[in-house]
Amino acid sequence: MTLEEKIMSEMKPAMLAKNEGALRGLRAIKGAIILAKTEKGSDGTVNEEIEIKILQKLAKQRKESIEIFQKENRDDLVKKELEELAVIEKFLPQQMSADELREIIKGIISQMGVTSPAEMGKVIGAANKQLAGKSDGKSISEMVKQLLAGG
């Protein structure tokens, strides 16, 4: 079942339950999928890799909005963003723990033979490819910095 099919199957129960937060989140995902399908150069299909990127982008947008709204003391908007984020994260693959992430990045560093922080970009690039969907770029970047700095 594709992500789009999963979204559609969850929309009707959310509408019947009048769950506005879930509906907003589901509609955001559906809209992003439709946008990806109709993008210039797209063949009209969305594979699993693109679906994960879409979900990660939506989740990142919500997290950034939450940060901004918290600084502005807009608890009403924070609540809405949290509701949408919960729906989006439900469709994302399980994220790795910090310990799992550390071990995988240590392996990548030793495999590449990287020893100095100057080569951090190479490690981050390889880690992002290998861990796509399992961890966000910010966590990967911070872990690589920490490990190459001698942590």
Secondary structure as the mmCIF struct_conf table of DSSP 4:
data_model
#
loop_
_struct_conf.conf_type_id
_struct_conf.id
_struct_conf.beg_label_comp_id
_struct_conf.beg_label_asym_id
_struct_conf.beg_label_seq_id
_struct_conf.end_label_comp_id
_struct_conf.end_label_asym_id
_struct_conf.end_label_seq_id
HELX_RH_AL_P HELX_RH_AL_P1 LEU A 3 LEU A 16
TURN_TY1_P TURN_TY1_P1 ALA A 17 LYS A 18
HELX_RH_AL_P HELX_RH_AL_P2 GLU A 20 THR A 38
BEND BEND1 GLU A 39 GLU A 39
TURN_TY1_P TURN_TY1_P2 LYS A 40 GLY A 41
BEND BEND2 GLY A 44 GLY A 44
HELX_RH_AL_P HELX_RH_AL_P3 GLU A 48 LYS A 71
TURN_TY1_P TURN_TY1_P3 GLU A 72 ASN A 73
HELX_RH_AL_P HELX_RH_AL_P4 ASP A 75 PHE A 91
BEND BEND3 LEU A 92 LEU A 92
HELX_LH_PP_P HELX_LH_PP_P1 PRO A 93 SER A 97
HELX_RH_AL_P HELX_RH_AL_P5 ALA A 98 MET A 112
TURN_TY1_P TURN_TY1_P4 GLY A 113 GLY A 113
BEND BEND4 SER A 116 SER A 116
HELX_RH_3T_P HELX_RH_3T_P1 PRO A 117 GLU A 119
HELX_RH_AL_P HELX_RH_AL_P6 MET A 120 GLN A 130
TURN_TY1_P TURN_TY1_P5 LEU A 131 LYS A 134
BEND BEND5 SER A 135 SER A 135
HELX_RH_AL_P HELX_RH_AL_P7 GLY A 137 LEU A 148
TURN_TY1_P TURN_TY1_P6 ALA A 149 GLY A 150
#
